[in-house]
Amino acid sequence: MRAIAAVARSTFRETIREKLLFLVAAYGLVLMVSTWILSPLSVGAARDKIVVDVGLAGISLFGVLTAIMIGGALVHKEIDKKAVYLVLTRPVSRGEYLVGKFAGIMGAIGSLVGLMAVLLVLIMLAGRVEITRVLFAAVALSLVEIAVIAAVVVFFSTFTTPILTSFFTIGVFIAGSLGSDLRAFAQKFGGAAMQRTMDAMYFALPNLTVFNLRSEAVHGLRLTAFEFFAAVLYGTVYAGAMLYFAWLVLRRREFA
Amino acid sequence: MEALRVDDVRKSFRGDLSLRRREVLRGVSLWAEAGEILGFLGPNGAGKTTTIKIILGLLRPDSGSATIFGAPAGGRDAARRIGYLPETPYFHPHLSLREFLEFCGVLSGLSGAGLRGRIGETIDLVGLGPHAGRRLRGFSKGMLQRAGLAQAILHDPDLLVLDEPFSGLDPLGRKTVRDILVDLKGRGRTIFFSSHILPDMEALCDRTAIIREGTVTRSVTLDEIYRLGEGRVEVTARGCAPGTAHDLADYVESAQCSGGETFLLVRRQEFVRTVIQHLYRSGAEVLEVTNHHPSLEEVFLDEFAIRPSPGGTDPAKSRAVGAGAEGRAS
């Protein structure tokens, strides 16, 4: 456990000292502030909905982008530049190393998401927009979604380059966000082969739509505790499975 | 007690575009007794780093085995007792030296006041005290090498595995590292290191294993190196007549001229009198007669059948190596 914490702390420090993180954070914050500035163009309830919708979308998008851009490079660079030797030649298992890396990446991205969420709440308070519990649930599920994507990034980065990791993970993100729609489309209009392919993709890739509560937050729809915790459990299991596959790859990997 | 044992290890790799496997290690065997300094010597591509990675568990052998104090290489028990310095160290550039050592110390099982104390001691030992708070990003190559040594010895391991520990160091840095290694040996630690800097290796090692094309072809102690030269004598003379070397060809193994002096390596002890008499008769002045011991470099070159060209070696160095058994004959 101490080894995991040490790797996580080092990764967290490395991530928050990355200039790229500041750039992403700056873009996210600018996006949110611009929502506030532009919202007077619309009136009443529509204005409130824009603030919430764009704010939550910004948190999700910039969190996922950070995971893809920084996470993949971090793990691959350590392996490529042999910094990983310093860890793996000590009494530290490869599983502990992977979990520590993942925890460090999530710690840094979690801080970014927290910062953006605080800013969103401040903007909503300033604009007298109603703050509901669903808003916080939406932010929490965005974090779970980012954790799933970060685990996918860690998995790919154990055996491929940062560019390919980004490419594959963006593919997973897009397919995961549209998986339900594509499956429904195939069931309605596709042949048997198409349906089987879409079914396979639907079950193999993460269904990211379960983490998207923007509609509920924007329109003030109800969210049950079961729906929320089921999504958290699904995300945790999926991220855990990706880390397990990453461990299977790293366990067999040799460092020539 | 054996600190390190490598038994008949074989390792091959497949090329990026080729299906054929290239055998890098062809049955490497070596061992190091506890408290010994074992040097690992070989040309580029001979298999030194591959052997070291197998000892560390970063690579798995195709066949054969490696053990650290009896524990299989790559396991936790073995890793607890090892300190490792990689050949071209890349350390986390975003961390300060103190943060970096804290990270390494925790991974090695240190904590609390004990860890903080060891960090301070180790930083001072490698001479980086004034730079403890600086990020590694701004370190020079030599400073990184010292930082690498610091992380390797931080947890006071029983076995140090060092891949080219003198690389990138200035003379002062080399002396610091040599002193640290001698001190560690004095405290019973075992050191296994590869290096291309033969004088450092010769000065430090109890024994040297020479690897060639994936096989350890020779393992020599310093005493054995000295014994290799037994019976051979070097005569230094001034004012030798042209053709002296030719006249003495039956008695002299090599003759080199430098700064008006001629250095003659006599083949056998009983030829010394003949050589000296010939020199006197030809009007030369005999300056010195010394027992000749080959340097580790000469043993290494001999192993690879690379003979120095006439005048190519530094005679002063040969004399320095043999200085311990020096004796004037006339």
Chai-1 contact restraints between the chains, C-beta under 6 A:
chainA,res_idxA,chainB,res_idxB,connection_type,confidence,min_distance_angstrom,max_distance_angstrom,comment,restraint_id
A,R2,B,V106,contact,1.0,0.0,6.0,A-B,restraint_1
A,A3,B,L107,contact,1.0,0.0,6.0,A-B,restraint_2
A,A6,B,F103,contact,1.0,0.0,6.0,A-B,restraint_3
A,A6,B,V106,contact,1.0,0.0,6.0,A-B,restraint_4
A,A6,B,L107,contact,1.0,0.0,6.0,A-B,restraint_5
A,S10,B,F103,contact,1.0,0.0,6.0,A-B,restraint_6
A,E14,B,H94,contact,1.0,0.0,6.0,A-B,restraint_7
A,R17,B,H94,contact,1.0,0.0,6.0,A-B,restraint_8
A,K81,B,Y90,contact,1.0,0.0,6.0,A-B,restraint_9
A,K82,B,Y90,contact,1.0,0.0,6.0,A-B,restraint_10
A,A83,B,Y90,contact,1.0,0.0,6.0,A-B,restraint_11
A,Y85,B,P86,contact,1.0,0.0,6.0,A-B,restraint_12
A,T89,B,L56,contact,1.0,0.0,6.0,A-B,restraint_13
A,T89,B,Y84,contact,1.0,0.0,6.0,A-B,restraint_14
A,R90,B,A79,contact,1.0,0.0,6.0,A-B,restraint_15
A,R90,B,L107,contact,1.0,0.0,6.0,A-B,restraint_16
A,R90,B,S108,contact,1.0,0.0,6.0,A-B,restraint_17
A,P91,B,R76,contact,1.0,0.0,6.0,A-B,restraint_18
A,P91,B,A79,contact,1.0,0.0,6.0,A-B,restraint_19
A,P91,B,R80,contact,1.0,0.0,6.0,A-B,restraint_20
A,V92,B,L107,contact,1.0,0.0,6.0,A-B,restraint_21
A,E254,B,L59,contact,1.0,0.0,6.0,A-B,restraint_22
A,F255,B,L58,contact,1.0,0.0,6.0,A-B,restraint_23
